[in-house]
Structure formats: C-alpha cells, structure tokens
Amino acid sequence: MEPKDEDTNPVLACALSGDIEGLQKWFENPEDPHHEQAIQMLQETDHVGRRVLFTACMLGRSDVVRELVRYGSDVNETTLREAKQSLQMLISHIRDTIADPEKVQGKLNKEDKHTCLNTCLMKSDWIQDAKDPTIGEFVEQKKQLQDTLNPILSKLTVPGRF
C-alpha cells in the first residue's frame, strides 16, 4: 500500500488538519535541520499536481493559507491542471476561429489555415501522448503554439480591404 501524501509531507499534514502551530514549528526555526526541507515541501505536489497552498485553499483554511504565503508559497502558482487547460483552451480557440468564416473573411489563405490546424493537431497529440508532463512543459508548448501562430492570427485583426 502506497503512503498517503500527508504521511510523507508533514507540511501538507499540517495544512490538512489546520495545525498552525505545527506549521510554525517547521518554518520558524532556521537552525532546525528540517527548515530547508519544509521550504521544499511547499513546492511538492500531490499525485494530481496540487501544491500544499492549493489544498489549503480548497479546504477553506484561510489561516493556513496566510501562514503558507508568509513562509513562501506563491499565490500565483499555476497547477498542472490549469497549465493543461490553458493549452487546451488556446487550441480550441484557434480551431474555432479558423472554422468561423465570419472571423476569417478571406484574411487567411489555405496555407495559413492548414498551418494553424496542423499545429493545433500536433499540440493536441502532444497532450495525449506526453508521459507525466510538467507545468513547465505545458507552458512551453503553449508558448511555442503562440509563437508559431501569432504571425498568422494577427492577419485577422487587420481590417479587410474592399
């Protein structure tokens, strides 16, 4: 039987139970040999890619959230799920835009449309085939998609010629 995340990460266990004193014990004493380990535990993810801060937010433990932020948790962190959804939403938006004749209105040629659709297909395939992708890999795939297609899609914002 695999250990539960809270069994291997005492910072997570404190967040789950709302144990502010336990958190303080782990973080307050820089001389404690476990101090650096506690900071690293803030960045660890559970089996679905959530960090301790995200879990505390889901549980509505605002006092724990405040402590975690005070100890270095990033309130603007992106979860694995959010990074994946962001890439999927961009792919969907691009496909919908290319398929909408009112938006395209002769501004893109057949080659541009083909490039957009093939690039989206490649990114969708990557999402399906990637083994244990990281947040950084999703972000990089999204950046590559934007860098490749922005020059083409920018043609859609140019007023049509009459």
C-alpha positions as CSV (number, residue, x, y, z in Angstrom):
1,M,0.0,0.0,0.0
2,E,1.4,3.4,-1.0
3,P,1.8,6.1,1.7
4,K,-0.6,8.9,1.6
5,D,0.8,12.4,0.7
6,E,0.1,13.7,4.2
7,D,2.2,10.8,5.6
8,T,5.3,11.8,3.6
9,N,4.8,15.6,3.7
10,P,4.3,16.9,7.3
11,V,3.6,20.5,5.9
12,L,0.7,19.0,4.0
13,A,-0.5,17.2,7.1
14,C,-0.5,20.5,9.0
15,A,-2.4,22.2,6.2
16,L,-5.0,19.3,6.1
17,S,-5.5,19.4,9.8
18,G,-5.4,23.2,10.2
19,D,-2.4,22.9,12.5
20,I,-0.9,26.4,12.5
21,E,1.4,25.6,15.4
22,G,2.8,22.6,13.5
23,L,3.5,24.8,10.5
24,Q,5.2,27.4,12.7
25,K,7.4,24.6,14.2
26,W,8.5,23.6,10.7
27,F,9.3,27.1,9.5
28,E,10.1,29.4,12.3
29,N,13.5,28.0,13.4
30,P,16.1,28.4,10.6
31,E,18.6,26.4,12.8
32,D,16.3,23.4,12.7
33,P,17.8,20.8,10.3
34,H,14.3,20.3,8.8
35,H,13.8,24.0,8.0
36,E,15.1,23.8,4.4
37,Q,13.2,20.6,3.9
38,A,10.0,22.4,5.0
39,I,10.6,25.1,2.3
40,Q,11.0,22.3,-0.3
41,M,7.8,20.7,0.9
42,L,5.8,23.8,-0.1
43,Q,6.7,23.1,-3.7
44,E,6.0,19.4,-3.7
45,T,2.8,18.3,-5.5
46,D,0.4,15.5,-4.7
47,H,-0.5,12.8,-7.1
48,V,-2.7,15.1,-9.2
49,G,-0.3,18.1,-9.3
50,R,-1.6,20.2,-6.4
51,R,0.7,22.0,-4.0
52,V,0.0,22.5,-0.3
53,L,-1.3,26.0,-0.8
54,F,-3.9,24.8,-3.3
55,T,-5.1,22.1,-0.9
56,A,-5.4,24.6,1.9
57,C,-7.4,26.9,-0.3
58,M,-9.7,24.1,-1.4
59,L,-10.4,23.3,2.3
60,G,-11.1,26.9,3.1
61,R,-8.4,27.1,5.7
62,S,-7.6,30.9,5.3
63,D,-5.5,30.9,8.4
64,V,-3.3,28.1,7.0
65,V,-3.2,29.9,3.6
66,R,-1.9,33.1,5.3
67,E,0.8,31.2,7.0
68,L,1.8,29.3,3.9
69,V,2.1,32.6,1.9
70,R,4.1,34.0,4.8
71,Y,6.5,31.1,4.5
72,G,7.0,31.4,0.8
73,S,4.1,29.8,-1.1
74,D,3.4,31.5,-4.3
75,V,-0.3,32.6,-4.6
76,N,0.1,33.0,-8.3
77,E,1.4,29.5,-8.9
78,T,-0.1,27.5,-11.8
79,T,-1.3,24.0,-11.1
80,L,-0.7,21.2,-13.6
81,R,-4.4,21.1,-14.3
82,E,-4.5,24.8,-15.0
83,A,-1.5,24.7,-17.3
84,K,-3.0,21.8,-19.3
85,Q,-6.4,23.5,-19.5
86,S,-4.8,26.7,-20.7
87,L,-3.1,25.0,-23.6
88,Q,-6.3,23.1,-24.4
89,M,-8.4,26.2,-24.4
90,L,-5.9,28.0,-26.7
91,I,-6.0,25.1,-29.1
92,S,-9.8,25.1,-29.0
93,H,-10.0,28.9,-29.5
94,I,-7.7,28.8,-32.5
95,R,-9.6,25.9,-34.1
96,D,-12.9,27.7,-33.6
97,T,-11.5,30.9,-35.0
98,I,-10.2,29.2,-38.1
99,A,-13.5,27.4,-38.6
100,D,-15.6,30.6,-38.4
101,P,-16.0,32.1,-41.9
102,E,-17.1,35.5,-40.4
103,K,-13.8,35.8,-38.5
104,V,-11.6,34.7,-41.3
105,Q,-13.4,36.6,-44.1
106,G,-10.7,35.9,-46.7
107,K,-7.9,37.2,-44.4
108,L,-6.2,33.8,-44.3
109,N,-5.2,31.7,-47.3
110,K,-5.5,28.0,-47.5
111,E,-1.9,27.5,-46.4
112,D,-2.3,29.7,-43.3
113,K,-5.4,27.7,-42.2
114,H,-3.6,24.4,-42.9
115,T,-0.6,25.6,-40.8
116,C,-2.9,26.6,-37.9
117,L,-4.9,23.4,-37.9
118,N,-1.9,21.1,-38.2
119,T,0.0,23.0,-35.4
120,C,-3.1,22.6,-33.2
121,L,-3.3,18.9,-34.0
122,M,0.4,18.4,-33.1
123,K,-0.1,20.2,-29.8
124,S,-3.3,18.1,-29.1
125,D,-1.3,14.9,-29.9
126,W,1.4,16.1,-27.6
127,I,-1.1,16.5,-24.7
128,Q,-2.4,12.9,-25.4
129,D,1.0,11.3,-25.7
130,A,3.1,13.1,-23.1
131,K,4.1,10.9,-20.2
132,D,3.9,12.8,-16.9
133,P,4.3,16.3,-18.4
134,T,5.3,19.1,-16.0
135,I,3.8,22.5,-15.7
136,G,6.8,23.9,-17.4
137,E,6.3,21.6,-20.4
138,F,2.7,22.7,-20.8
139,V,3.7,26.4,-20.6
140,E,6.5,25.8,-23.2
141,Q,4.1,24.0,-25.5
142,K,1.6,26.9,-25.2
143,K,4.4,29.4,-25.9
144,Q,5.5,27.5,-29.0
145,L,2.0,27.4,-30.3
146,Q,1.6,31.2,-29.8
147,D,5.0,32.0,-31.3
148,T,4.2,29.8,-34.3
149,L,0.6,31.1,-35.0
150,N,0.6,34.7,-33.8
151,P,2.0,36.0,-37.1
152,I,-0.8,34.2,-38.9
153,L,-3.6,35.0,-36.5
154,S,-2.5,38.7,-36.4
155,K,-3.8,38.9,-40.0
156,L,-7.3,38.5,-38.6
157,T,-7.1,41.8,-36.7
158,V,-6.2,43.8,-39.9
159,P,-9.3,45.4,-41.4
160,G,-10.3,43.8,-44.7
161,R,-9.7,45.5,-47.9
162,F,-12.6,46.5,-50.1
